[in-house]
């Protein structure tokens, strides 16, 4: 993959970045939550 390909991919996906951030937040939140459940 060249730098231009990466930039093109980024530009195509930049429109849906709120959804991407939401998915990442959900995964991180689930990990933190399960961690608290194991500890608590």
N, CA, C and O atoms as a CHARMM CRD file, in Angstrom:
* protein
*
  160
    1    1 UNK  N      0.84000  -1.19800   0.00000 PROA 1      0.00000
    2    1 UNK  CA     0.00000   0.00000   0.00000 PROA 1      0.00000
    3    1 UNK  C      0.87600   1.24800   0.00000 PROA 1      0.00000
    4    1 UNK  O      1.74800   1.40600   0.85400 PROA 1      0.00000
    5    2 UNK  N      0.63900   2.11600  -0.94700 PROA 2      0.00000
    6    2 UNK  CA     1.42000   3.34400  -1.00200 PROA 2      0.00000
    7    2 UNK  C      0.77000   4.42600  -0.14400 PROA 2      0.00000
    8    2 UNK  O     -0.35100   4.27200   0.34200 PROA 2      0.00000
    9    3 UNK  N      1.50500   5.52600   0.02800 PROA 3      0.00000
   10    3 UNK  CA     0.97500   6.62500   0.84400 PROA 3      0.00000
   11    3 UNK  C     -0.29500   7.18800   0.23000 PROA 3      0.00000
   12    3 UNK  O     -1.22000   7.56700   0.94900 PROA 3      0.00000
   13    4 UNK  N     -0.34700   7.24500  -1.11000 PROA 4      0.00000
   14    4 UNK  CA    -1.54200   7.77800  -1.77600 PROA 4      0.00000
   15    4 UNK  C     -2.75600   6.89200  -1.50400 PROA 4      0.00000
   16    4 UNK  O     -3.86600   7.39100  -1.31300 PROA 4      0.00000
   17    5 UNK  N     -2.53900   5.57000  -1.48800 PROA 5      0.00000
   18    5 UNK  CA    -3.64200   4.65800  -1.19000 PROA 5      0.00000
   19    5 UNK  C     -4.17900   4.89700   0.21100 PROA 5      0.00000
   20    5 UNK  O     -5.39000   4.90300   0.43000 PROA 5      0.00000
   21    6 UNK  N     -3.27300   5.09100   1.15200 PROA 6      0.00000
   22    6 UNK  CA    -3.68600   5.32300   2.54000 PROA 6      0.00000
   23    6 UNK  C     -4.47100   6.62200   2.63800 PROA 6      0.00000
   24    6 UNK  O     -5.49600   6.68700   3.31700 PROA 6      0.00000
   25    7 UNK  N     -3.98500   7.66300   1.95200 PROA 7      0.00000
   26    7 UNK  CA    -4.68900   8.94900   1.99200 PROA 7      0.00000
   27    7 UNK  C     -6.07200   8.80400   1.36800 PROA 7      0.00000
   28    7 UNK  O     -7.05000   9.34500   1.88500 PROA 7      0.00000
   29    8 UNK  N     -6.15300   8.07600   0.25800 PROA 8      0.00000
   30    8 UNK  CA    -7.44700   7.88500  -0.40300 PROA 8      0.00000
   31    8 UNK  C     -8.40900   7.12700   0.51200 PROA 8      0.00000
   32    8 UNK  O     -9.57700   7.49800   0.63200 PROA 8      0.00000
   33    9 UNK  N     -7.92400   6.07500   1.15000 PROA 9      0.00000
   34    9 UNK  CA    -8.76600   5.31900   2.08500 PROA 9      0.00000
   35    9 UNK  C     -9.24500   6.22500   3.21000 PROA 9      0.00000
   36    9 UNK  O    -10.41400   6.20000   3.59400 PROA 9      0.00000
   37   10 UNK  N     -8.31000   7.03200   3.73500 PROA 10     0.00000
   38   10 UNK  CA    -8.66300   7.91900   4.84900 PROA 10     0.00000
   39   10 UNK  C     -9.72900   8.90900   4.42700 PROA 10     0.00000
   40   10 UNK  O    -10.66100   9.18400   5.18300 PROA 10     0.00000
   41   11 UNK  N     -9.59700   9.45100   3.21300 PROA 11     0.00000
   42   11 UNK  CA   -10.58200  10.43200   2.74800 PROA 11     0.00000
   43   11 UNK  C    -11.93900   9.77800   2.54600 PROA 11     0.00000
   44   11 UNK  O    -12.97000  10.39100   2.82300 PROA 11     0.00000
   45   12 UNK  N    -11.94700   8.53200   2.06200 PROA 12     0.00000
   46   12 UNK  CA   -13.22100   7.83800   1.85200 PROA 12     0.00000
   47   12 UNK  C    -13.90900   7.54900   3.17400 PROA 12     0.00000
   48   12 UNK  O    -15.13200   7.63600   3.27600 PROA 12     0.00000
   49   13 UNK  N    -13.11300   7.20200   4.19900 PROA 13     0.00000
   50   13 UNK  CA   -13.70200   6.82200   5.48500 PROA 13     0.00000
   51   13 UNK  C    -13.88700   8.00700   6.41900 PROA 13     0.00000
   52   13 UNK  O    -14.55000   7.88600   7.44900 PROA 13     0.00000
   53   14 UNK  N    -13.30700   9.15300   6.07200 PROA 14     0.00000
   54   14 UNK  CA   -13.38700  10.29600   6.98200 PROA 14     0.00000
   55   14 UNK  C    -14.82500  10.77900   7.14100 PROA 14     0.00000
   56   14 UNK  O    -15.15600  11.41200   8.14300 PROA 14     0.00000
   57   15 UNK  N    -15.68900  10.48400   6.15500 PROA 15     0.00000
   58   15 UNK  CA   -17.08900  10.90300   6.24900 PROA 15     0.00000
   59   15 UNK  C    -17.79600  10.13900   7.36400 PROA 15     0.00000
   60   15 UNK  O    -18.71700  10.66600   7.98900 PROA 15     0.00000
   61   16 UNK  N    -17.37100   8.89700   7.61700 PROA 16     0.00000
   62   16 UNK  CA   -18.05100   8.06000   8.60900 PROA 16     0.00000
   63   16 UNK  C    -17.25100   7.96900   9.90600 PROA 16     0.00000
   64   16 UNK  O    -17.38400   6.99500  10.64600 PROA 16     0.00000
   65   17 UNK  N    -16.41100   8.98600  10.19100 PROA 17     0.00000
   66   17 UNK  CA   -15.59200   8.89600  11.40300 PROA 17     0.00000
   67   17 UNK  C    -16.40300   8.92100  12.69500 PROA 17     0.00000
   68   17 UNK  O    -15.97400   8.30500  13.67000 PROA 17     0.00000
   69   18 UNK  N    -17.56500   9.60700  12.75900 PROA 18     0.00000
   70   18 UNK  CA   -18.32900   9.53500  14.01600 PROA 18     0.00000
   71   18 UNK  C    -18.75600   8.11100  14.34000 PROA 18     0.00000
   72   18 UNK  O    -18.73800   7.71000  15.50400 PROA 18     0.00000
   73   19 UNK  N    -19.14000   7.34200  13.32500 PROA 19     0.00000
   74   19 UNK  CA   -19.53100   5.94200  13.55300 PROA 19     0.00000
   75   19 UNK  C    -18.32100   5.14500  14.02700 PROA 19     0.00000
   76   19 UNK  O    -18.43000   4.29800  14.91400 PROA 19     0.00000
   77   20 UNK  N    -17.15600   5.43000  13.41800 PROA 20     0.00000
   78   20 UNK  CA   -15.93200   4.72500  13.79900 PROA 20     0.00000
   79   20 UNK  C    -15.59200   5.01300  15.25500 PROA 20     0.00000
   80   20 UNK  O    -15.25900   4.10600  16.01800 PROA 20     0.00000
   81   21 UNK  N    -15.68300   6.29800  15.63200 PROA 21     0.00000
   82   21 UNK  CA   -15.39900   6.68500  17.01900 PROA 21     0.00000
   83   21 UNK  C    -16.38900   6.01300  17.96600 PROA 21     0.00000
   84   21 UNK  O    -16.01600   5.57200  19.05300 PROA 21     0.00000
   85   22 UNK  N    -17.65600   5.93800  17.54800 PROA 22     0.00000
   86   22 UNK  CA   -18.67100   5.29000  18.38200 PROA 22     0.00000
   87   22 UNK  C    -18.35700   3.82700  18.61400 PROA 22     0.00000
   88   22 UNK  O    -18.50700   3.32300  19.72700 PROA 22     0.00000
   89   23 UNK  N    -17.92300   3.14100  17.56600 PROA 23     0.00000
   90   23 UNK  CA   -17.58800   1.71400  17.69100 PROA 23     0.00000
   91   23 UNK  C    -16.39800   1.53700  18.62100 PROA 23     0.00000
   92   23 UNK  O    -16.40700   0.66100  19.48600 PROA 23     0.00000
   93   24 UNK  N    -15.35900   2.37600  18.44400 PROA 24     0.00000
   94   24 UNK  CA   -14.18200   2.28500  19.31600 PROA 24     0.00000
   95   24 UNK  C    -14.56600   2.56600  20.77000 PROA 24     0.00000
   96   24 UNK  O    -14.10900   1.87400  21.67900 PROA 24     0.00000
   97   25 UNK  N    -15.40600   3.58400  20.98900 PROA 25     0.00000
   98   25 UNK  CA   -15.82700   3.92000  22.34600 PROA 25     0.00000
   99   25 UNK  C    -16.59500   2.75700  22.97000 PROA 25     0.00000
  100   25 UNK  O    -16.44000   2.45600  24.15400 PROA 25     0.00000
  101   26 UNK  N    -17.42900   2.10700  22.15000 PROA 26     0.00000
  102   26 UNK  CA   -18.20800   0.96700  22.63900 PROA 26     0.00000
  103   26 UNK  C    -17.27800  -0.17500  23.06000 PROA 26     0.00000
  104   26 UNK  O    -17.47100  -0.78200  24.11400 PROA 26     0.00000
  105   27 UNK  N    -16.26700  -0.46300  22.22900 PROA 27     0.00000
  106   27 UNK  CA   -15.33500  -1.56000  22.53600 PROA 27     0.00000
  107   27 UNK  C    -14.54200  -1.24600  23.80200 PROA 27     0.00000
  108   27 UNK  O    -14.41100  -2.08700  24.69100 PROA 27     0.00000
  109   28 UNK  N    -14.01300  -0.01400  23.86900 PROA 28     0.00000
  110   28 UNK  CA   -13.22700   0.37300  25.04900 PROA 28     0.00000
  111   28 UNK  C    -14.10400   0.35900  26.30200 PROA 28     0.00000
  112   28 UNK  O    -13.68200  -0.10700  27.36100 PROA 28     0.00000
  113   29 UNK  N    -15.32500   0.87300  26.16700 PROA 29     0.00000
  114   29 UNK  CA   -16.24500   0.88200  27.30200 PROA 29     0.00000
  115   29 UNK  C    -16.56700  -0.52300  27.78300 PROA 29     0.00000
  116   29 UNK  O    -16.62400  -0.77600  28.98600 PROA 29     0.00000
  117   30 UNK  N    -16.77500  -1.42900  26.84800 PROA 30     0.00000
  118   30 UNK  CA   -17.08200  -2.81700  27.21400 PROA 30     0.00000
  119   30 UNK  C    -15.89300  -3.45500  27.92000 PROA 30     0.00000
  120   30 UNK  O    -16.06700  -4.19800  28.88600 PROA 30     0.00000
  121   31 UNK  N    -14.67900  -3.16600  27.43700 PROA 31     0.00000
  122   31 UNK  CA   -13.48200  -3.72100  28.07100 PROA 31     0.00000
  123   31 UNK  C    -13.32700  -3.19700  29.49000 PROA 31     0.00000
  124   31 UNK  O    -13.05200  -3.96200  30.41400 PROA 31     0.00000
  125   32 UNK  N    -13.50700  -1.87000  29.66500 PROA 32     0.00000
  126   32 UNK  CA   -13.38900  -1.26700  30.99200 PROA 32     0.00000
  127   32 UNK  C    -14.46800  -1.81800  31.92300 PROA 32     0.00000
  128   32 UNK  O    -14.20500  -2.12900  33.08500 PROA 32     0.00000
  129   33 UNK  N    -15.69100  -1.93400  31.38900 PROA 33     0.00000
  130   33 UNK  CA   -16.81400  -2.42300  32.19400 PROA 33     0.00000
  131   33 UNK  C    -16.56800  -3.85100  32.66700 PROA 33     0.00000
  132   33 UNK  O    -16.77000  -4.16300  33.84100 PROA 33     0.00000
  133   34 UNK  N    -16.12700  -4.72600  31.74400 PROA 34     0.00000
  134   34 UNK  CA   -15.86500  -6.12100  32.11900 PROA 34     0.00000
  135   34 UNK  C    -14.69500  -6.20200  33.10900 PROA 34     0.00000
  136   34 UNK  O    -14.66400  -7.06900  33.98300 PROA 34     0.00000
  137   35 UNK  N    -13.73000  -5.27900  32.95300 PROA 35     0.00000
  138   35 UNK  CA   -12.61900  -5.23200  33.88800 PROA 35     0.00000
  139   35 UNK  C    -13.09300  -4.90000  35.29800 PROA 35     0.00000
  140   35 UNK  O    -12.66600  -5.51600  36.27400 PROA 35     0.00000
  141   36 UNK  N    -13.98000  -3.91900  35.38500 PROA 36     0.00000
  142   36 UNK  CA   -14.54300  -3.55600  36.68800 PROA 36     0.00000
  143   36 UNK  C    -15.36300  -4.70400  37.27000 PROA 36     0.00000
  144   36 UNK  O    -15.33600  -4.93300  38.47900 PROA 36     0.00000
  145   37 UNK  N    -16.09300  -5.42500  36.41900 PROA 37     0.00000
  146   37 UNK  CA   -16.90400  -6.54000  36.89500 PROA 37     0.00000
  147   37 UNK  C    -16.00900  -7.63200  37.46100 PROA 37     0.00000
  148   37 UNK  O    -16.33800  -8.23300  38.48400 PROA 37     0.00000
  149   38 UNK  N    -14.87000  -7.89800  36.80200 PROA 38     0.00000
  150   38 UNK  CA   -13.96000  -8.94800  37.29600 PROA 38     0.00000
  151   38 UNK  C    -13.32700  -8.52500  38.61100 PROA 38     0.00000
  152   38 UNK  O    -13.18800  -9.33300  39.52900 PROA 38     0.00000
  153   39 UNK  N    -12.94100  -7.25000  38.69800 PROA 39     0.00000
  154   39 UNK  CA   -12.26900  -6.76100  39.90200 PROA 39     0.00000
  155   39 UNK  C    -13.27600  -6.62600  41.04700 PROA 39     0.00000
  156   39 UNK  O    -13.02000  -7.04800  42.17500 PROA 39     0.00000
  157   40 UNK  N    -14.41800  -6.03100  40.72900 PROA 40     0.00000
  158   40 UNK  CA   -15.41900  -5.72800  41.75800 PROA 40     0.00000
  159   40 UNK  C    -16.17400  -6.93700  42.21400 PROA 40     0.00000
  160   40 UNK  O    -17.04700  -6.83100  43.07600 PROA 40     0.00000
